[in-house]
Amino acid sequence: RSQLAEWLGARTGSGGPNEGEAAFTPRTLRAPETTPAITRIEVERIMDSRNQPTIRARAHLADGTIGEWFGVPAGKSTGKGEPAPAPVDEAMVYIEQAVGAIEMFGWKVGQQAEIDGMLAANMDSWGGNATLAVSMAVANAAAAINGLTLADYIAALRPDARSHRQEPMRFYINILNGGAHVPIEESKRLEFQEFMVVPRPATLDAAQA
């Protein structure tokens, strides 16, 4: 607890969420057309926290850059507006198809909007896991060539949006679960899946008071 409080104090300062941290200005990204081509997206089968199969992916670029791995989360439930995941073996094939589409259009790693638009158009066919794997593998590699963390790269894609660094630090405390995560008959389950408390103070000590 003391280490966490010290870290938060250094990040947020005692007087407010932005005190003690320099104002954040989104970085200017390399022009998309000057970024390297994607030569392949490497994909592997992994096991999630429930010991169920999922996938992880990373992008290889023409200049030798290899992005960080991105492991696709595999939740127990799927929301009404959430695309269903494809079976892992099929998702790996769909990722190859997505890479083929990227090569066909000649898109570079910096053309995140174009790639994501193509993925969104095929999400129902390829599955949410395959399309998310490709999108985040591309984003990780693009962040690397720009010398940015993934979070700062995403912020730079939308320079008009408020950065994560401009927002107060918040604690999200899960106090009660219902819905699909409760191992009882459906008629007795709470309709809400998660009940969470979000303390307003931005420091650990204030939130615990």
Buried (B, 14 or more C-beta within 10 A) or exposed (E): EEEEEEEBBEBBBEEEBBEEEEEBEBBEBBEBEEBBEBBEBBBEEBEBEEEEEBBBBBBBBEEEBBBBBBBBEBEEEEEEEEBEBBEBEBBBBBBEBBBEBBEEEEBBBBBBEBBBEBBEEBBEEBBBBBBBBBBBBBBBBBBBBBEBEBEBBBBBBEEEEEBEBEEEBEBEEEEEBBBEEBEEEEEEBBEEBEEEEEBEBBBBEEBEE
